[in-house]
Amino acid sequence: LPLVGLLTWAALRNVSETGTGQTRFVSEFSDAVIDSLDGREWIVSDGVLDNHLLLAANRKDIPLRVINLAAGRSSVYLDLLASQFEEPRMQNLAKIGISALLSEWMRTDPEVHNKLAVLSMPDIWTQGGYRAVPNKLVFFGTKDISTQDLDSLVSDHRAFWKELEGVLKTAVSVRGDNPWFAWGRRHAG
């Protein structure tokens, strides 16, 4: 009987750490990122949520390839990234580094803005000669900002943030010291 009491006490004491409330935020946030891609199959990220994004994309049957900025100093990762490109030039640039790869991709592929989204560091678009345009939780690139319907963009974002507000409120109520929540809160603003 003392063992049952100890196990019950331990379960109740650690429910905030072992419950699904904290991970639900990560899952819903990752789903929202995937939904923000609007058909793009590449995302540049800081590496924090990469596995969660890949799982969310898989659940939705969406092909996704991730460019992890944090892993950019690893030759093993750069080899893996290079293998995701068919063109030898892009493969070689990926092995040199992510900056070289993205610069060339943005310079030579007129459709890169329809293939790539940036989760972190929207300045990547600026470095490539584009303007960063927010799309919910990611950024797209555009060469001509005047082609954007800014009123519609604001309206879409208001609706999105209203919807995400419930997820954030739930996460606040269960978060404890959840580092995922802290990252998501900083990213989402």
C-alpha atoms as one frame of an Amber mdcrd trajectory, in Angstrom:
protein
   0.000   0.000   0.000   2.800   2.503   0.697   4.165   1.864  -2.804   0.762
   2.641  -4.373   0.602   5.845  -2.336   4.122   6.830  -3.423   3.330   6.175
  -7.089   0.080   8.170  -6.854   1.888  11.059  -5.165   4.660  10.984  -7.813
   2.122  10.987 -10.653   0.186  13.910  -9.194   3.355  15.811  -8.359   4.673
  15.498 -11.930   1.469  15.830 -13.952   2.492  19.279 -15.209   5.745  17.801
 -16.523   4.350  14.585 -17.952   0.909  15.651 -19.123   0.146  16.368 -22.760
  -0.801  19.995 -22.178   2.718  21.248 -22.830   3.286  19.151 -25.924  -0.103
  20.045 -27.375   1.107  23.615 -27.841   4.156  22.420 -29.800   1.992  20.173
 -31.957  -0.588  22.871 -32.689   2.106  25.477 -33.326   3.864  23.093 -35.754
   0.562  22.390 -37.519   0.000  26.135 -37.869   3.477  26.582 -39.387   2.775
  23.838 -41.944  -0.598  25.406 -42.767   1.212  28.742 -43.286   3.399  27.316
 -46.073   0.661  27.555 -48.710   2.132  24.790 -50.852   5.807  25.572 -50.388
   7.929  22.489 -49.806  11.058  24.110 -48.354  11.410  25.947 -45.057  14.424
  27.712 -43.560  14.434  27.350 -39.796  16.645  27.828 -36.777  16.408  24.116
 -35.991  14.302  24.372 -32.833  11.147  22.774 -34.228  12.471  20.864 -37.225
  11.426  17.388 -36.071   8.024  18.664 -34.986   7.548  20.383 -38.352   8.477
  17.208 -40.201   6.009  15.204 -38.107   3.247  17.773 -38.681   3.926  17.776
 -42.433   3.875  13.977 -42.474   0.538  13.885 -40.604  -0.897  16.210 -43.249
   0.744  14.264 -46.105   2.690  17.363 -47.172   6.220  16.966 -48.528   8.624
  19.179 -46.579  12.348  19.777 -46.742  14.031  21.765 -43.998  17.101  23.976
 -44.205  18.378  24.116 -40.637  20.486  27.228 -40.098  21.805  25.959 -36.769
  23.232  22.821 -38.394  24.968  24.805 -41.129  28.441  24.296 -39.644  28.182
  20.520 -39.762  29.687  18.935 -42.870  27.487  15.871 -42.286  24.354  18.042
 -42.332  25.536  19.962 -45.399  26.083  16.651 -47.226  22.552  15.604 -46.279
  21.197  18.951 -47.477  23.119  18.642 -50.745  21.498  15.275 -51.379  18.089
  16.954 -51.477  18.980  18.851 -54.659  19.149  17.365 -58.136  21.343  20.011
 -59.784  25.084  19.447 -59.263  25.700  23.193 -58.810  23.153  23.406 -55.983
  24.593  20.248 -54.411  28.079  21.772 -54.445  26.834  25.062 -53.020  24.989
  23.248 -50.243  28.265  21.535 -49.302  29.991  24.928 -49.190  27.369  26.378
 -46.877  23.779  27.433 -46.424  24.447  31.099 -47.179  26.049  30.263 -50.533
  23.203  27.890 -51.356  20.426  30.356 -50.526  22.149  33.261 -52.287  22.504
  31.302 -55.529  19.023  29.818 -55.298  17.451  33.240 -54.865  19.599  34.721
 -57.627  18.981  32.043 -60.245  15.528  30.549 -59.602  12.723  32.981 -60.470
  10.252  30.647 -58.724  12.117  30.358 -55.416   9.502  32.575 -53.754   6.898
  29.881 -54.534   9.086  27.065 -53.200  10.647  28.474 -50.036   9.383  29.925
 -46.761  11.442  31.277 -43.878  10.426  30.519 -40.302  13.225  32.420 -38.613
  15.329  35.350 -39.771  13.232  36.971 -42.522  16.306  39.025 -43.428  17.340
  36.022 -45.504  14.865  37.240 -48.129  16.363  40.736 -48.060  19.874  39.358
 -48.543  18.580  37.555 -51.620  17.097  40.703 -53.159  13.514  40.054 -52.039
  11.162  41.727 -49.599   9.971  39.563 -46.722   6.183  39.239 -46.540   4.689
  37.658 -43.430   2.280  34.795 -43.905   1.022  33.890 -40.459   4.015  32.157
 -38.847   6.419  32.207 -41.808   7.781  34.704 -44.291   7.552  34.549 -48.056
   9.670  36.555 -50.464   8.516  38.955 -53.140  10.432  41.057 -55.643   7.634
  43.613 -55.916   5.779  44.522 -52.723   3.194  46.424 -54.760   1.843  43.082
 -56.002   0.753  42.225 -52.460  -2.796  42.876 -51.310  -1.837  44.402 -47.971
  -5.435  44.887 -46.784  -6.131  41.205 -47.350  -2.844  40.307 -45.660  -3.809
  42.282 -42.544  -7.301  40.790 -42.537  -5.954  37.240 -42.890  -3.486  37.829
 -40.080  -6.141  39.192 -37.750  -8.262  36.088 -38.307  -5.252  33.813 -37.848
  -4.124  35.442 -34.600  -7.658  35.353 -33.252  -7.714  31.614 -33.917  -4.252
  31.086 -32.423  -5.177  33.125 -29.356  -7.007  30.134 -27.856  -3.968  27.901
 -28.337  -1.743  30.482 -26.657  -4.145  30.916 -23.730  -4.281  27.162 -23.189
  -0.499  26.973 -23.347  -0.184  29.749 -20.760  -2.424  27.843 -18.356  -0.366
  24.613 -18.554   3.077  25.809 -19.522   5.007  25.716 -16.236   8.628  26.190
 -17.306   8.049  24.868 -20.816  10.907  26.039 -23.079   8.800  25.205 -26.190
   6.187  27.684 -25.089   8.804  30.349 -24.469  10.265  29.838 -27.966   6.826
  29.844 -29.608   5.757  32.936 -27.714   8.919  34.815 -28.794   8.466  33.699
 -32.400   4.756  34.444 -32.586   5.202  37.822 -30.942
